[in-house]
Amino acid sequence: MTRLVLKAEPPVRVALDGLIPERLAALSPAEIGRLPLAVGNRRELVGDWFRVESGDPAQMEIEGDCRRLDRIGAGMSTGSITVTGDAGAYLGIGMSGGTLSVAGAAGFGAATELRGGIVRIGGNAGDALGGSLPGAASGMRGGTVIVAGNAGAQAGQRLRRGLVVIVGNAGAACGAEMIAGTVVLGGSIGVHLGVAMRRGSIIALGGAARIGPTFGDCGVHDLLIVKLLARHLAALGLGALAGRLGPLRRWMGDAAVAGKGELLLGT
């Protein structure tokens, strides 16, 4: 694979737009090193901050302390990127295909406006996972996001399509203003769950801090769609989480916006 080894932590946040497999495929390591890279108000080169090692152009690896590296995988449509440590903000923003894997944690806005592909985060994710940019009508519109740890507030806000899986817990306003799609949590969810959601499904096996008064209790159900979802999760390597899916208590809403979404909570 093509490896970008970070030489030192940058003094400011750095956006890695354009450093994706389809754009680097035809370039040699020397040519990649000469690509421009904005560091604060200075115009520098990729080679000033990364040691570039050649390999399969369809596979990239970014090695080092990447907490200040934002927009990793932005707009990627094919291939794979692996980050060996943590990642900065807006991981995989606008991504439409391929696989983006982070061994550690990810910052604010991971998978914002995702349209396709798979994003895997080995640690925790910050606020606004799979969300939307300010003023946008919808957030994530396709693809799959898997977080092995916890997620912050507003995960899946304005989700329109796709699957968000959080093995741990999620913060407040998870699934707020959801349009469609599915959010699955192995743990619990904070307050304001699904507020103003219109359609879609939020599954929280660990329950929720509070259910809003504009959601109606429909009782406990053993749904076929949940069984099909369990098969899909198992195929994604989430067999332990899939094995916990069974009869769930269903709540419908948000009636405040004439919504027909559903909350499925562990009994």
Salt bridges, closest charged atoms under 4 A:
GLU9 OE2 - ARG68 NE 3.51
ASP17 OD2 - ARG71 NE 2.74
GLU44 OE2 - ARG42 NE 2.67
GLU53 OE1 - ARG3 NH1 2.51
GLU53 OE2 - ARG51 NH2 3.11
GLU61 OE2 - ARG3 NE 2.98
GLU63 OE1 - ARG3 NH2 1.99
ASP65 OD2 - ARG67 NH2 2.61
ASP70 OD1 - ARG13 NH2 2.85
GLU113 OE1 - ARG141 NH2 4.00
GLU177 OE1 - ARG158 NE 3.27
ASP217 OD2 - ARG249 NH1 3.03
ASP222 OD2 - LYS227 NZ 3.75
GLU262 OE1 - ARG250 NE 2.70
